[in-house]
Amino acid sequence: MHIGSGPREPQAICAAVLADRYLAPGERTREAVFKRVARALARAEQPCARSHFARLFHRTPCLLFWARHSTRAQ
């Protein structure tokens, strides 16, 4: 696979791993996981700014990656 190849059809193993390791009760899609993680990361912000940052983290997946790795160093 090369960058820019576009979306691919998920493989069966991907769905199995998602369900086994990442989906919380009541979640059925990776989109639900992304939203949950974005909300969790936003909890580090001031209460009045949390919804803004949750939307920002959800819209910008690279921020999720950055946030996860930058908090490890602290």
TAUR-V726692 format. One record per residue. N is the residue number from 1. RES is the residue in one letter. BURIAL is 1 if it has 9 or more other C-alpha atoms within 8 Angstrom, else 0. Layout:
<<N:RES:BURIAL> <N:RES:BURIAL>>
//
This chain:
<<1:M:0> <2:H:0> <3:I:0> <4:G:0> <5:S:0> <6:G:0> <7:P:0> <8:R:0> <9:E:0> <10:P:0> <11:Q:0> <12:A:0> <13:I:0> <14:C:0> <15:A:1> <16:A:0> <17:V:1> <18:L:1> <19:A:1> <20:D:0> <21:R:0> <22:Y:0> <23:L:1> <24:A:0> <25:P:0> <26:G:0> <27:E:0> <28:R:0> <29:T:0> <30:R:0> <31:E:0> <32:A:1> <33:V:1> <34:F:1> <35:K:1> <36:R:0> <37:V:0> <38:A:1> <39:R:1> <40:A:1> <41:L:1> <42:A:1> <43:R:1> <44:A:0> <45:E:0> <46:Q:0> <47:P:0> <48:C:0> <49:A:0> <50:R:1> <51:S:1> <52:H:0> <53:F:1> <54:A:1> <55:R:1> <56:L:0> <57:F:1> <58:H:1> <59:R:0> <60:T:0> <61:P:0> <62:C:0> <63:L:0> <64:L:1> <65:F:0> <66:W:0> <67:A:1> <68:R:0> <69:H:0> <70:S:0> <71:T:0> <72:R:0> <73:A:0> <74:Q:0>>
//
